Amino acid sequence: MKKKGRPWHFYLVALLILVFTFTAFFGIHSTYGDITTVYVKGAEDIRFGIDIRGGVDVTFMPDGEYDATEEQMAAAEEVIKKRLVSLNITDSEVYVDNNKDRIIVRFPWKEGEAEFNPEQAIQEIGATAKLEFRKGTSTEGELVLEGKDIKAASPAYGPLKDKNQNEYYIHLELEKEGTEKFAQATSELASSGGVISIWMDGELLSSPRVNTAITDGVASISGNFTSDKVVSMANQINSGALPFALSAESYSTISPTLGSRSLEAMVLAGIIAFVLVAVYMILNYRLVGAVASLALLGQCAATIAAISGYFGVFNSFTLTLPGIAGIILAIGMGVDANVITAERIKEELKTGKTLDGALNSGFSRGLAPIIDGNVTVIIVAVVLMAAFGPTDSVLAKVFTPVFGWFGAATAGTIYSFGYTLLMGVILNFVFGVAATRIMLRGISRIKAFRNPVFYGGGKNANS
């Protein structure tokens, strides 16, 4: 059975791509006075690596007169590394000086930052993150749960029990022992309507009243949080509590290794390259090339969205120079996929097939080589992310029998390359394959565009 599209298919997909591209690059936000609320993150919300935008060098030390042991310093180093990765800061370095009880951390500027504030760095990276659930509303109340009882924490948005309005909160999954302790405590307090208070580093987050026993091992933390706050707190909980409080002894700025104008130059080069590729595609493949260029624009926008943290509950991924190389390579794969499809359609038209027949044959014949090329690149990207990514990630655990022999060796810049390459190639299937085909089938049903000449055929080709 021949597959035929509808004209509105083209208009709808093209409109969605254009709207998505605009929001992905420019974001959606509102400003009221000095307060800016970000609804959708854009390209300006990307956290660029030290090589592109520069960063900071901070020396942390135990707060007060605390004398840390080597084991505690090693534990603090591991917690800080986990927090950096959970914040999607892949371009970072952490060093420990056990002789002086110092931890030196190098990481890129946060998106939108013009000046470095050491207090913000402490809050983002160096918070103790000691989580406690206690009976009553006092820090002296009986301890119910602590950080080690938490299996996983994740930011969430929606209505909580006994509340009719949506809000940001932290969703917690408890370990087996934590589930048992929480079930016992809530069963005791439910009959009297008691309270369990939730504390982070001695600060009261919320004190919900217990109405029913909670035995499913799921809990939540609420408290008029913002999206950034729940993301930060969830990351701190997942990375674990520091063995001691930190303070910033000193800090300094790091200049970008590529120069201050490197980002503008790369953006301009990217725009020029895209325009030249689009012109080439249109001149060689006519209407098919124009549709492919539109799909390629959608792929670029989706890649930016995957890096910027398009939605508020996700952090921006740190984009380094190798990460940009991954984007460029993925875009090249997208162009290749559209070239294969366009050439197949031209060949079918030259054999005398009708336009609909040429489109069907061209799509089916071009799919196999596109899949082969993209799958091999996906395998390479996954292996790179497993070898050079966080040691507690899903990919790292899968490949532990292979890379576990070499120990923990995270190289953020290579991980960034693997991530952008993987995202770009996956999005190539969405835009370079699916979206392109839907738009071509749709536009081919428009009477004004039924002439095979528009698709690379000769004047005598059948329509």
MOMOJO-V708632 format. One record per residue. N is the residue number from 1. RES is the residue in one letter. SS is DSSP state (hx for helix, st for strand, lp for the rest). BURIAL is b if it has 9 or more other C-alpha atoms within 8 Angstrom, else e. D_FIRST is the distance of its C-alpha to the first C-alpha in whole Angstrom. Layout:
BEGIN
[[N & RES & SS & BURIAL & D_FIRST] [N & RES & SS & BURIAL & D_FIRST]]
END
This chain:
BEGIN
[[1 & M & lp & e & 0] [2 & K & lp & e & 4] [3 & K & lp & e & 6] [4 & K & lp & e & 9] [5 & G & lp & b & 13] [6 & R & lp & b & 16] [7 & P & hx & b & 19] [8 & W & hx & e & 21] [9 & H & hx & b & 19] [10 & F & hx & b & 21] [11 & Y & hx & b & 24] [12 & L & hx & e & 24] [13 & V & hx & b & 24] [14 & A & hx & b & 26] [15 & L & hx & e & 29] [16 & L & hx & e & 28] [17 & I & hx & b & 29] [18 & L & hx & b & 32] [19 & V & hx & e & 33] [20 & F & hx & b & 33] [21 & T & hx & b & 34] [22 & F & hx & b & 37] [23 & T & hx & b & 38] [24 & A & hx & b & 38] [25 & F & hx & b & 40] [26 & F & hx & b & 43] [27 & G & lp & b & 42] [28 & I & st & b & 43] [29 & H & st & b & 47] [30 & S & st & e & 50] [31 & T & st & e & 54] [32 & Y & st & e & 56] [33 & G & lp & e & 60] [34 & D & lp & e & 60] [35 & I & st & e & 57] [36 & T & st & b & 54] [37 & T & st & e & 51] [38 & V & st & b & 48] [39 & Y & st & b & 44] [40 & V & st & b & 42] [41 & K & lp & b & 43] [42 & G & lp & b & 43] [43 & A & hx & b & 43] [44 & E & hx & b & 47] [45 & D & hx & b & 47] [46 & I & lp & b & 46] [47 & R & lp & b & 49] [48 & F & st & b & 50] [49 & G & lp & b & 51] [50 & I & hx & b & 55] [51 & D & hx & b & 54] [52 & I & hx & b & 52] [53 & R & hx & b & 54] [54 & G & lp & b & 57] [55 & G & st & b & 58] [56 & V & st & b & 61] [57 & D & st & b & 64] [58 & V & st & b & 65] [59 & T & st & b & 68] [60 & F & st & b & 68] [61 & M & st & b & 71] [62 & P & st & b & 72] [63 & D & lp & b & 73] [64 & G & lp & e & 77] [65 & E & lp & e & 79] [66 & Y & lp & e & 76] [67 & D & lp & e & 77] [68 & A & lp & b & 73] [69 & T & lp & e & 73] [70 & E & hx & e & 71] [71 & E & hx & e & 69] [72 & Q & hx & b & 68] [73 & M & hx & b & 68] [74 & A & hx & b & 65] [75 & A & hx & b & 63] [76 & A & hx & b & 63] [77 & E & hx & b & 62] [78 & E & hx & e & 59] [79 & V & hx & b & 58] [80 & I & hx & b & 58] [81 & K & hx & b & 56] [82 & K & hx & b & 54] [83 & R & hx & b & 54] [84 & L & hx & b & 53] [85 & V & hx & b & 50] [86 & S & hx & b & 49] [87 & L & lp & b & 50] [88 & N & lp & b & 47] [89 & I & lp & b & 50] [90 & T & lp & b & 49] [91 & D & lp & b & 52] [92 & S & st & b & 55] [93 & E & st & e & 58] [94 & V & st & b & 60] [95 & Y & st & e & 64] [96 & V & st & b & 67] [97 & D & st & b & 70] [98 & N & lp & e & 72] [99 & N & lp & e & 75] [100 & K & lp & e & 75] [101 & D & lp & b & 73] [102 & R & st & b & 70] [103 & I & st & b & 67] [104 & I & st & b & 65] [105 & V & st & b & 62] [106 & R & st & b & 60] [107 & F & st & b & 57] [108 & P & st & b & 55] [109 & W & lp & b & 56] [110 & K & lp & e & 54] [111 & E & lp & b & 52] [112 & G & lp & e & 54] [113 & E & lp & e & 57] [114 & A & lp & e & 60] [115 & E & lp & e & 63] [116 & F & lp & e & 63] [117 & N & lp & e & 64] [118 & P & hx & b & 66] [119 & E & hx & e & 65] [120 & Q & hx & e & 62] [121 & A & hx & b & 61] [122 & I & hx & b & 63] [123 & Q & hx & e & 61] [124 & E & hx & e & 58] [125 & I & hx & b & 59] [126 & G & lp & b & 62] [127 & A & lp & b & 62] [128 & T & lp & b & 64] [129 & A & lp & b & 61] [130 & K & lp & b & 63] [131 & L & st & b & 61] [132 & E & st & b & 63] [133 & F & st & b & 62] [134 & R & st & b & 66] [135 & K & st & b & 67] [136 & G & st & b & 69] [137 & T & lp & b & 69] [138 & S & lp & e & 71] [139 & T & lp & e & 71] [140 & E & lp & e & 73] [141 & G & lp & b & 71] [142 & E & lp & e & 70] [143 & L & st & b & 67] [144 & V & st & b & 64] [145 & L & st & b & 61] [146 & E & st & b & 62] [147 & G & hx & b & 59] [148 & K & hx & e & 59] [149 & D & hx & b & 58] [150 & I & st & b & 54] [151 & K & st & b & 51] [152 & A & st & b & 49] [153 & A & st & b & 49] [154 & S & st & b & 47] [155 & P & st & b & 47] [156 & A & st & b & 45] [157 & Y & st & e & 45] [158 & G & st & b & 45] [159 & P & st & b & 47] [160 & L & lp & b & 50] [161 & K & lp & e & 51] [162 & D & lp & e & 54] [163 & K & lp & e & 53] [164 & N & lp & e & 50] [165 & Q & lp & e & 50] [166 & N & st & b & 48] [167 & E & st & b & 49] [168 & Y & st & b & 49] [169 & Y & st & b & 50] [170 & I & st & b & 50] [171 & H & st & b & 48] [172 & L & st & b & 50] [173 & E & st & b & 49] [174 & L & st & b & 53] [175 & E & lp & b & 54] [176 & K & hx & e & 55] [177 & E & hx & e & 58] [178 & G & hx & b & 58] [179 & T & hx & b & 56] [180 & E & hx & b & 59] [181 & K & hx & b & 61] [182 & F & hx & b & 59] [183 & A & hx & b & 59] [184 & Q & hx & b & 62] [185 & A & hx & b & 63] [186 & T & hx & b & 61] [187 & S & hx & b & 62] [188 & E & hx & b & 66] [189 & L & hx & b & 65] [190 & A & hx & b & 63] [191 & S & lp & b & 66] [192 & S & lp & e & 68] [193 & G & lp & b & 65] [194 & G & lp & b & 66] [195 & V & st & b & 65] [196 & I & st & b & 63] [197 & S & st & b & 64] [198 & I & st & b & 62] [199 & W & st & b & 63] [200 & M & st & b & 62] [201 & D & lp & e & 65] [202 & G & lp & e & 68] [203 & E & st & e & 66] [204 & L & st & b & 65] [205 & L & st & b & 61] [206 & S & st & b & 61] [207 & S & st & b & 63] [208 & P & st & e & 60] [209 & R & st & e & 62] [210 & V & lp & b & 61] [211 & N & lp & b & 60] [212 & T & lp & e & 58] [213 & A & lp & b & 58] [214 & I & lp & b & 55] [215 & T & lp & b & 54] [216 & D & lp & e & 51] [217 & G & lp & b & 52] [218 & V & st & b & 50] [219 & A & st & b & 52] [220 & S & st & e & 52] [221 & I & st & b & 55] [222 & S & st & b & 55] [223 & G & st & e & 57] [224 & N & st & e & 56] [225 & F & st & b & 54] [226 & T & lp & e & 52] [227 & S & hx & b & 49] [228 & D & hx & e & 51] [229 & K & hx & e & 54] [230 & V & hx & b & 51] [231 & V & hx & b & 50] [232 & S & hx & b & 53] [233 & M & hx & b & 54] [234 & A & hx & b & 51] [235 & N & hx & b & 52] [236 & Q & hx & b & 55] [237 & I & hx & b & 55] [238 & N & hx & b & 52] [239 & S & hx & b & 54] [240 & G & lp & b & 58] [241 & A & lp & b & 61] [242 & L & lp & b & 63] [243 & P & lp & e & 67] [244 & F & lp & b & 69] [245 & A & lp & b & 68] [246 & L & st & b & 68] [247 & S & st & b & 70] [248 & A & st & b & 69] [249 & E & st & e & 72] [250 & S & st & e & 71] [251 & Y & st & b & 68] [252 & S & st & e & 67] [253 & T & st & b & 64] [254 & I & st & b & 62] [255 & S & lp & b & 61] [256 & P & lp & b & 58] [257 & T & lp & e & 58] [258 & L & lp & e & 56] [259 & G & lp & e & 58] [260 & S & lp & b & 58] [261 & R & lp & e & 55] [262 & S & hx & b & 53] [263 & L & hx & b & 50] [264 & E & hx & e & 51] [265 & A & hx & e & 50] [266 & M & hx & e & 47] [267 & V & hx & e & 45] [268 & L & hx & e & 46] [269 & A & hx & e & 45] [270 & G & hx & e & 42] [271 & I & hx & e & 41] [272 & I & hx & e & 42] [273 & A & hx & e & 40] [274 & F & hx & e & 37] [275 & V & hx & e & 38] [276 & L & hx & e & 38] [277 & V & hx & b & 35] [278 & A & hx & b & 33] [279 & V & hx & e & 35] [280 & Y & hx & e & 34] [281 & M & hx & b & 30] [282 & I & hx & b & 30] [283 & L & hx & e & 32] [284 & N & hx & e & 30] [285 & Y & hx & b & 27] [286 & R & hx & b & 27] [287 & L & hx & b & 25] [288 & V & hx & b & 23] [289 & G & hx & b & 26] [290 & A & hx & b & 27] [291 & V & hx & b & 24] [292 & A & hx & b & 25] [293 & S & hx & b & 29] [294 & L & hx & b & 28] [295 & A & hx & b & 26] [296 & L & hx & b & 29] [297 & L & hx & b & 32] [298 & G & hx & b & 30] [299 & Q & hx & b & 30] [300 & C & hx & b & 34] [301 & A & hx & b & 34] [302 & A & hx & b & 33] [303 & T & hx & b & 35] [304 & I & hx & b & 38] [305 & A & hx & b & 37] [306 & A & hx & b & 37] [307 & I & hx & b & 40] [308 & S & hx & b & 42] [309 & G & lp & b & 42] [310 & Y & lp & b & 39] [311 & F & st & e & 40] [312 & G & lp & b & 44] [313 & V & lp & b & 44] [314 & F & lp & e & 43] [315 & N & lp & b & 46] [316 & S & lp & b & 45] [317 & F & lp & b & 44] [318 & T & lp & b & 47] [319 & L & st & b & 46] [320 & T & lp & b & 48] [321 & L & hx & b & 48] [322 & P & hx & b & 46] [323 & G & hx & b & 43] [324 & I & hx & b & 43] [325 & A & hx & b & 42] [326 & G & hx & b & 39] [327 & I & hx & b & 38] [328 & I & hx & e & 38] [329 & L & hx & b & 36] [330 & A & hx & b & 34] [331 & I & hx & b & 33] [332 & G & hx & e & 33] [333 & M & hx & b & 30] [334 & G & hx & b & 28] [335 & V & hx & b & 29] [336 & D & hx & e & 28] [337 & A & hx & b & 25] [338 & N & hx & b & 24] [339 & V & hx & b & 26] [340 & I & hx & b & 23] [341 & T & hx & b & 20] [342 & A & hx & b & 22] [343 & E & hx & b & 23] [344 & R & hx & b & 20] [345 & I & hx & b & 18] [346 & K & hx & b & 21] [347 & E & hx & e & 21] [348 & E & hx & b & 18] [349 & L & hx & b & 19] [350 & K & hx & b & 22] [351 & T & lp & e & 20] [352 & G & lp & e & 19] [353 & K & lp & b & 16] [354 & T & lp & b & 15] [355 & L & hx & b & 15] [356 & D & hx & b & 11] [357 & G & hx & b & 11] [358 & A & hx & b & 14] [359 & L & hx & b & 13] [360 & N & hx & b & 10] [361 & S & hx & b & 12] [362 & G & hx & b & 15] [363 & F & hx & b & 14] [364 & S & hx & e & 13] [365 & R & hx & e & 16] [366 & G & hx & b & 19] [367 & L & hx & b & 18] [368 & A & hx & e & 20] [369 & P & hx & e & 23] [370 & I & hx & b & 23] [371 & I & hx & e & 23] [372 & D & hx & e & 26] [373 & G & hx & e & 28] [374 & N & hx & b & 28] [375 & V & hx & e & 28] [376 & T & hx & e & 32] [377 & V & hx & b & 33] [378 & I & hx & b & 32] [379 & I & hx & e & 34] [380 & V & hx & b & 37] [381 & A & hx & b & 37] [382 & V & hx & b & 38] [383 & V & hx & e & 40] [384 & L & hx & b & 42] [385 & M & hx & b & 42] [386 & A & hx & b & 43] [387 & A & hx & b & 46] [388 & F & hx & b & 47] [389 & G & lp & b & 46] [390 & P & lp & b & 48] [391 & T & lp & b & 50] [392 & D & lp & e & 49] [393 & S & lp & b & 45] [394 & V & hx & e & 42] [395 & L & hx & b & 41] [396 & A & hx & b & 45] [397 & K & hx & b & 45] [398 & V & hx & e & 42] [399 & F & lp & b & 44] [400 & T & hx & b & 47] [401 & P & hx & e & 48] [402 & V & hx & e & 47] [403 & F & hx & b & 49] [404 & G & hx & b & 51] [405 & W & hx & e & 54] [406 & F & hx & e & 54] [407 & G & lp & e & 55] [408 & A & lp & e & 54] [409 & A & lp & e & 54] [410 & T & lp & b & 52] [411 & A & lp & b & 51] [412 & G & hx & b & 49] [413 & T & hx & b & 49] [414 & I & hx & b & 46] [415 & Y & hx & b & 45] [416 & S & hx & b & 44] [417 & F & hx & b & 42] [418 & G & hx & b & 40] [419 & Y & hx & b & 39] [420 & T & hx & b & 38] [421 & L & hx & b & 36] [422 & L & hx & b & 34] [423 & M & hx & b & 34] [424 & G & hx & b & 33] [425 & V & hx & b & 30] [426 & I & hx & b & 29] [427 & L & hx & b & 28] [428 & N & hx & b & 27] [429 & F & hx & b & 24] [430 & V & hx & b & 24] [431 & F & hx & b & 24] [432 & G & hx & b & 24] [433 & V & hx & b & 20] [434 & A & hx & b & 19] [435 & A & hx & b & 21] [436 & T & hx & b & 20] [437 & R & hx & b & 17] [438 & I & hx & b & 17] [439 & M & hx & b & 19] [440 & L & hx & b & 18] [441 & R & hx & b & 14] [442 & G & hx & b & 17] [443 & I & hx & b & 19] [444 & S & lp & b & 17] [445 & R & lp & b & 17] [446 & I & lp & b & 20] [447 & K & hx & e & 22] [448 & A & hx & e & 25] [449 & F & hx & b & 22] [450 & R & lp & b & 20] [451 & N & lp & e & 22] [452 & P & hx & b & 21] [453 & V & hx & b & 25] [454 & F & hx & b & 24] [455 & Y & hx & b & 22] [456 & G & lp & b & 24] [457 & G & lp & b & 23] [458 & G & lp & b & 26] [459 & K & lp & e & 27] [460 & N & lp & e & 26] [461 & A & lp & b & 22] [462 & N & lp & b & 19] [463 & S & lp & e & 18]]
END
